[in-house]
């Protein structure tokens, strides 16, 4: 999942500010670092960023039927997906859409 427009700009600024602070100000290629992360680790970074802008990204599993649900800070946005990663991608896509519509 790739962010676009305003969402991408905001995320990259947050990532640079956040990581520079945590790394003691050392320079590194943060887009390369982030893109090299496994999607499950990227999800955690996206969640931290979403928290910082007052959005909640959550994916839960219904173990009985094997589908995943997504909540993105708005109760009416619940959907079913066959895999956790598809649900995560949907959550990030929706957040991208919300931010870019502002």
N, C-alpha and C positions, 0 to 999 in steps of 0.2 A: 504494500500500500504506500503510495506516495502522496504527500500533501501538495496542494497547489496554492497559488496566489497568496492571499493574506495569511492563511493558515500556515503555509510553508515558511513565510517570512517570520511570523511570530514564533513558530517552533524553533527555527534555526537560531533566532536571537536568544530565546530562552535556553536552548541547549548550550550555546557558546557561553552565555553568562553563567549558567549553572555549573557547567563543567570546568570553566576557567576558575571559578570560585573553589570548587572541590579539588582541583588539581594544583592549587597554589599559584595560579596565574601562568602556568606553562602553556606554550603554544602547541597545538596539535591539530591534525586535520579531522575536525569533528564530523563532517559529512561522511568521510571515508570510514571513520571509526563506527559511526552509527549504522551505515549500510552493511558493514561487515558483521554486525551482531545477528545472532539467530533470531528469527521472528518472535519467539517467545520473550527474548530479552528486549527487543524493540518495543513490544507491547508494554512492558514495565516502564520504559522511558516515556512512551506516549501517555500512560496513566499518570505518571508524575507531572508531566506537562499539563495535562487536562486538569488535574487537581489545582495546579497553580493559577489557572484561569477560571476556576470555579465550575468545572464540568466534571461529572462522574462518568467514567467509562467502566462498565461492568459486564462481564460475561459469566453466565451460570449454566450449569448442565442439568438437564432432567435425566437422571440415570435410568429411569424406567423406560423411556422411549429413545434415549440416545441422541437427543437434539440439544442444541445450545440456544440460550436466550441472550439478547443484548439489551442493555438499558443505557441510554445516553441522556441522563439528566432530565428527560422528559417522559413521563409515564406512558404516554400513548405510543412510544416507539419501542415496542417489543416485537421481535421476530424470531423465527426458528431457522436454524442452519444445521447442516449435517455434521460439521466439524467445528471445533473450538476456534481454529485459525480463521475460518470463514466468518464466524461471528465477530471475532476481533477485527478483521478487515472491515466488516460492515459498520462496526462502531466507529472506527477511525474515519471511514468515508463519510459517515453522517456528521461527525464533528467537523471535518473539513468543510462540508457543505454549510453547516450552521455558521461557522466563522466567516466563510467567504461571502455569505449573504448579508452580513452586518455592514 
